[in-house]
Amino acid sequence: MSTQPKRKALLLVGGFGTRLRPLTFTKAKPLVEFINKPILVHQIEALKKVGVSEVVLAINYNAEKMFSYLKEFEKDYDIKITVSKEDTPMDTAGPIGLAKSILQDAEDIFVFNADITCEFPLEEMLAFHKKHGKEGTIATTQVKDPSRFGVIVTDENRKILKFVEKPKEFVGDRINAGLYIFSNKILNRIEPKRTSIEREIFPKMAQDEELYAFHLNGFWADIGKPKDYLYGTQLFLDDLYKNNKNEIFTPISDTIGKNVVIDKNVKIEEGCFIGPNVVIGAGCEIKSGTRIKNSVLLQNVVVNNNSFIENSIVGWNSHIGKWCRVQDYSVLGEDVTVRDEFLLKNNIVLPNVTIKSNPKEGEILLA
């Protein structure tokens, strides 16, 4: 009788979340909602579908903010979640070495960067990995301007030949997408110390002809910065719409435009228009005359009459006054109050701040 091969995953969630501040002052980055689910949950759901039995979270910062959620995730998704705590940051390979005792009995080991979104075609990626039979597979994504990135060069069978950092001449247009599958042989290469998987481990694997590239064909985005988070939101919603995966969309109407996801526990008054590319979390209240586009409202936000929000993120429990404008990639942390008739343009507002006058464009508001 055949048995299912044991599969485990390690998620690199050990960063300080500095790129997504001020949201990460309140929640650890993997717990920040993306399309009304924690970023971490999107990855757990994808891993569960390919038979992963245990997810290891490599954490070195804000670990205490993660613990209260983990039992809930374990119960909801029937998957074991283990924390591997780093006393000091260990880069992108060190955490694999640190978790060796947990991972060593797995036949297949998935490793994800924590702040990416894509279609997660893990079944296809796993089949490709099994077919070539070597030690590792890197998911790659195509970019328009490869001179800004480290480019992966392969042969016709997608065996990785070399990595070229920010090439001045065209050598390819595929870059590392931050999704990997390894056999447990990878554990013999990595010690529990600060090590970069991209700069130290992958070049050696390529030299040993043990590393292949799997091409992602759908959307992909790094959502670790506010502007990229909003771009990733648009790509995710576009993909749902294009592939008729519209079970979470709010139906288009006189009030709601294309690509809008609104939690069922949201109150919206008449005379508003919301969309395109908007996500609104549970407990929000949108008053009449409001216009929202290309933006995300996290839970329990109140937007008062005749305000306008565009290309911005509004944090949990924040309160936007009447006749306000919040635009140009402004990000409001938790429990921010914007009084009536104020304009925010490309402003970062830390948690628990009350805006009492018009800030300068691009200003960071600390108090």
N, C-alpha and C positions, 0 to 999 in steps of 0.2 A: 504494500500500500504506500503510494507516494505521499509525501508531506510537503506543505507549503514552505519554501525557503524562508528563513528568518530574515526580515528586513527591518532595519532601524534607520533613524535619521538624526542628524545633529544640525541644529539651527544656530547660526552665529548671531546671537542677540546681545553680545557683550559690549557694544559701543555705548558711549555716553549720551547719545541722542542729541548732540549739539546742533546738528543740521536742521532738526525739526523743532527746535525751540521757537516759541514758548510752550508748545503743546506738551513737550516732554518734561517740563517742570512739574506737571500734574500726573502724568502717566508714563510708565516705561514705554519706549517707542513701539515695541511689538503689541502693546495693548491699545494704542491709539486706533480709533475706528477708521476703517477704509471701506467705503460702500456699506456703512452701518454694521460692520463686523470688525473686531480687532484684526490688525494685519496678521497676527500669529494664527488666527483661526482659518483664514484663507489657505494658509500653508498646511495646517493640520488636516483640513478636509481633503486636500489633494493627496497628501501622503497616506491617509487612511484608505483611499480608494485603490491604492496599489499594494495594499497588504502590509504597510508598515505597522509594527506592533508596539514600538516604543520611540518616543521623540525625546531627544536630549537637548536641553536648552543651555547653551554655553553663555554664562552670565558673569559679568564682573562689576556691574553697576546697577543700582536700583533693584537688587534682587528681592528685597522685602516687598516691593510693590507688585512683584509677579506672583508670590506664593499664594495669596488669597484667591487668585483666579484659577490656579492649576487644577485643583480638585474638581472644580466645576467643569473645566474643559475635559478632564479625564472621564467624568461621568457622561457628559453630553456626547462625546465622540468615541467612547469605549476604547481608549488608547492610553497606554502608560506614558506619563510625562515625568522625566527625571531632570533635575537641575545639576549641572556641573559648574561649580562656583570657582572662578579664577580669583586668586588673591591679588594678582597684578595682570594688566592687559597682556594677552598672549598672541595678538594679531590674528590671522585667519587660518593658520595651520596648528599652532600650539594647542588650541582647544580640542582638536581631534586627538592629539597625543594624550592630553589630560584625561579624556573620556575613554581611553583605550580599554579599560577593564569592563566598561559598559558595552562597548561596541564590538568586542572581539569575537563574540559568538554569532554575529550577523554575517550572512552570506553577501548581502547587498547593503551598502551604506549610502544613504542620501545625505548630502550636505548643501544647505541653502544659506545664502546671505539673507538677512532678516527683512530687508527693506526693498524687496522687489515685488513686482506684480507682473503676471503674464497669464496665459491660458493653462499653465502647468500640465503640459502633455506628457505626464510621467510614464504612462503605459508605453507610448511610442519610444520614449527615451530609454526606458528599461529594455525594450525589445532590441533596440540598436546596440545597447551596451552588451547584452548577452550574445548578440550575433558576432561582434568583433572579438569578444572573449578576453580582452585585455584588462589592465588594472583600473583604468579610469576613463570616464566620459565627462566632458565639459559641454554644457549647453551654450551655444553661441547665438548672437543676434546680429542682424545686419544694420549698419549705420550709414548715413549719407556722407559724413565727413570723417573718414577713418584716421585722418591726421591728428585728431584730438584724443585718440585712444591708443591702448595697446592692442595690436591686431594679431589674430591667430592665423597662421599660415598652415594649410594642410595639403596632403596629396589628393589624388582623385578618389581615394577610398575614405577620405576624411581623417586619416591618421595625422596627428599634429606633428609638424616638422619643426616649427620654431615660433617664438613670440617676438614681435617687433613693436617697440614702444614708440608711439607717435611718429609713424613713418613719414618722411618728406616726399618719398615717391610711392606710388600705389603698389602695394603688395597684397592687398585683400581688403575686404570691408566687413569682416566678421570679428566681433569682440566677445569677451567673456560675459555671459549673462548671469553669473552667480548661482547657477544650479549645477550640481555635480552628482555623479554616481560612481562609487568605488567598490571594488572587491575588498575584503578585509586585509589583503596584502598591503594596502595603503598604510596600515597601522605600523608596519615594520619600518616605514620611512620617516616617521614623525615622532619626535621626542616631546615631552610635556614642558616645552619652553617657548619663549617668544619666537615665532617663525612665521614667515609669509608663505602662504600656499602658492600665490601667484608668482612671486619672485624667486623662491627657493626650491619649492617642491615640484611644481609643474615643469620647469625647464629640464630637471633631471628625469622626470617621467617621460617627457618627449624624447630625450636623448636615448632612453632605454626602449623606445618604441612601444610604450605602454599607455599612451594617451590618445583618445579620439575625440572628435568634435561632433556633437549632435546639433543640427540646425533648427532653431525655433523659427517657425513660419508665421506665427501669429504676432499679436502685439507684445511689447515688453517695455517696462519702465522701472527705473530706480525711483522710488517714492520717498527717499530719505530727506528731501528738502521741500519746503512748502510749494515752490513753483512746480517742481517735478511731481509732487503729490497731486496737485490739481491737474497736471497734464496726464498723469497715470489714471486719474479718475475719468477723464474724458475718453482715454483709450479703452478703459474697461467698459464704460457704458456704450461706446461705439460698437465694441465687440459683441456685447449682449444683444444690442439692437440688430446688428448685421446678421447674427446667427439665430435670430428669433428666440433667444433665451430671455424672453421678456416677462417671466413670471414675477420678477421683483419690481418691474416698472410701474409707475403710477400712470394710468391711462391718459392719453393726450385729450385735452379738453380746451374750453375757452380760457381756463386758468393755468393749465399745465402744458408745457411744451415738450419737445423731444428729449429723450435721455434723462428722465427725472426719476429718482428713487426717493420716496417719502415714506418714512415709517408710519405704520397704521395709527400710532398714537400721537398724531400731530394735528393741531387746529389751524385751519387756514380760513380767513374771512373772505368775503366776496370782494371783487375789485382788484385782486392781485394777479400777477403773471409770473410764473416760475419756470425757468428753463431757457435754453437747453443746458445740459450737463450740470445738473444740480443734485446733491444728496442732502437730505434733511433727516436728522436723527430724532429719536423718540422724545416726546415731551415738549417739542418746540411749538411756539405760537407765532403765527404770521398775521399781522393786522392788515386791514384793508389798504389798498393803494400801493402795496409793496411790490417791488420788482427785484427778482433774484436770478442771476445767470452765472454759469461757469464757476460755481462756488459750492462750498461744503459748510453746513451748519451742524455742529455736533450736538449732543443731547441738551435739551432744556434751554434752548436759546429763545429769547423773545425779541421779535423785530416789530417795532411800532409803526404806525400809519405812515404811508407815503415815503418810506425809505428805500434805498437802492443799494444792492450788494452785488458786486461783480468781481470775478477773479480773486476771491478772498476766502479765508477760512475763519470761521467764528467758533471759538472754543466753548466748552461746556458751561452752562448756566450764565451765559453772557446776556446783556440787555442792551439792545440798540434803540435809541430814542426815535422820535418822530422827525421826518424830513432829514434824515442822515444819509450820507453817502460813504460806503466802505468799498474801496476799489484798489486796483493796481497792485495786487498781490499783498494786501494787508493780511496780517495774521493776528488774531486776538486770542490770548490765553484764556484760561478758565476764569469765570466770574468777573469779566470786564464790563463796565458800564459806560456807554457812550451817550451823553446827554443830547437833548434835541438840537437839530439843525447844525451838526458838526460834520466835517469832511475828513476822512482818513484816506491817504494815498500812499501806498507802499509803506505803511507803518507796521512795526512790530510792537505789540502791547503785551506786557507781562501780566501774569495773573493778578486778580484783585485790584486792578487799577480803574479809577474813574476818570474819564476824559471830560475835562471841564472847559476846554478851549480848543480851538483848531490847532492841531500839531503841524509842524513843518513836514513837507513831503519827505518820506524816507526816514523820519525820526524814529528812534527806538524809545518807547515810553516805559519808564521804570516805576513811576509812582504818580 
